[in-house]
């Protein structure tokens, strides 16, 4: 099966348009027709999210459209995922990211953009929202066996809390378990280096690029 | 105007809604519909547009958005809504003129009109930036001593006496008290003790603002910022800032800074969202004046093509339909000490001044690094005073000429310049020779392009 097939194309378009119900309905039809679950995701769904991410980067579409596309993608994944073999699942996911805006900071628009761009690229993203307590990043990362913890801070007064996450990771002997990325208005490249973060994104594009590089390195590719 | 208690009641009794529903089903959907209905289009060729009907449509669409959406209270997850009459009352009662600052340093801050030939009020400082304590006073003085700078909005302190300032901690109060102390001392040293301050930038929560509501801190002739959260949202903390400072008798300033590409959509939707945010902030924050600060999703800066178009059209829409006083931010990607920063200042400042705003800046490096000084703000002031001679069509050509010199390449890879102590002699508070020479070179280039700098 490929994007040339009618139903696959329909699913691809439904995700791009953020049509949750149509996407679910089409995914069901594909499964009922005997299509391989792994192939549906790889050939019809991931390419749609890739286009959505590219269009957003060029400001051809905006955050609401990306969110709706991500919702459609996730709704389909709920249906399809149980039918994919565990080994194959790993191939579909580049890596797992736990992301959030740090404690004391309620600015989450930039973080939302990064989270969606990571999703569009193929990461499995666990978005904790905003004003996230220091320990919650680590708790969630342990729970989902994350590869990356990504922390956003818009305010300079939030930065000490980011350092607290790093400190706590060290105290728990978990610092080397996770890739730690930082970003947001208050974070500079120099500060990221100074506190020992593994990666920094000046903007969403760079965050995705660095996340890809770091995950490849972690997996020894 | 509605009372504090009316507003509070609405935060408790408004319609309950999940935030995502408000973002997507109310804000995104309504804005998209209005942009389509009014056929609002972003024109890349007209950064400074002469199309009045476009400004009028954006105002009407913004009014409708404010009426339909209301504003979301994050603390209670309820939507605060207003009637058409209440929104109009906010418009009617908005002060079109304010006396800000004290004594001989007082200024009349007024609502500018399109192509207004009156000199704009210059607000100087590296607003929004975290400034190291070791040179906070010296840097502030570099702005205060500039005769063309009328009022001050400088950055905050992020570390005091070696202690990092954390959101919600007592350090926010201490840092804000210290910030005001440094600003007051710098104002006295510059011989301008009554200069108007838009301050309390060291605190994100209301802690700092509450700590400086006294004559040694923020005076009744001073102001502080209260942000509209993105998009069209508020919370208890921001309402506390607004109510208490209004009772104290100072000026509330609404900071509206939506991201292009966010829930409001592209530049067109963001422009509509600005209008709605201003109308709503007038009612919930009792705002006295307003900041225009569109954020570029990649470059952040207000000096990009998309964000300047927003500055231009929002300024014009507000100037034609309200007497709200607008301060247009000048946030540059490049830093002081670079040559490129002057290009951004020229384009951004002319756009603001010709379309109904006073300039506020220069927040070089988008406030990330303390790479800023009084000198490039002197340049902003000079450009602003020259810009009053321009018609919008002339301004558009000049803005586009300078935009090409930095957009997008020098925003993609900005030259961050140098921190304040490398730009100025810290003892004499005078610009270093090389920095002054760069400024003079930029002045000459501006004059060569027909900008009549004095």
Interface residues (C-beta under 8 A of the other chain):
Chain A: X56 X59 X62 X63 X64 X67 X68 X103 X104 X105 X106 X107 X109 X110 X113 X155 X156 X157 X158 X159 X160 X161 X185 X186 X188 X203 X204 X205
Chain B: X23 X24 X28 X29 X32 X74 X130 X156 X158 X164 X165 X166 X167 X168 X172 X202 X203 X204 X229 X230 X231 X235 X259 X260 X261 X262 X263 X264 X265 X266 X269 X297 X298 X299 X300 X306 X366 X367 X368 X369
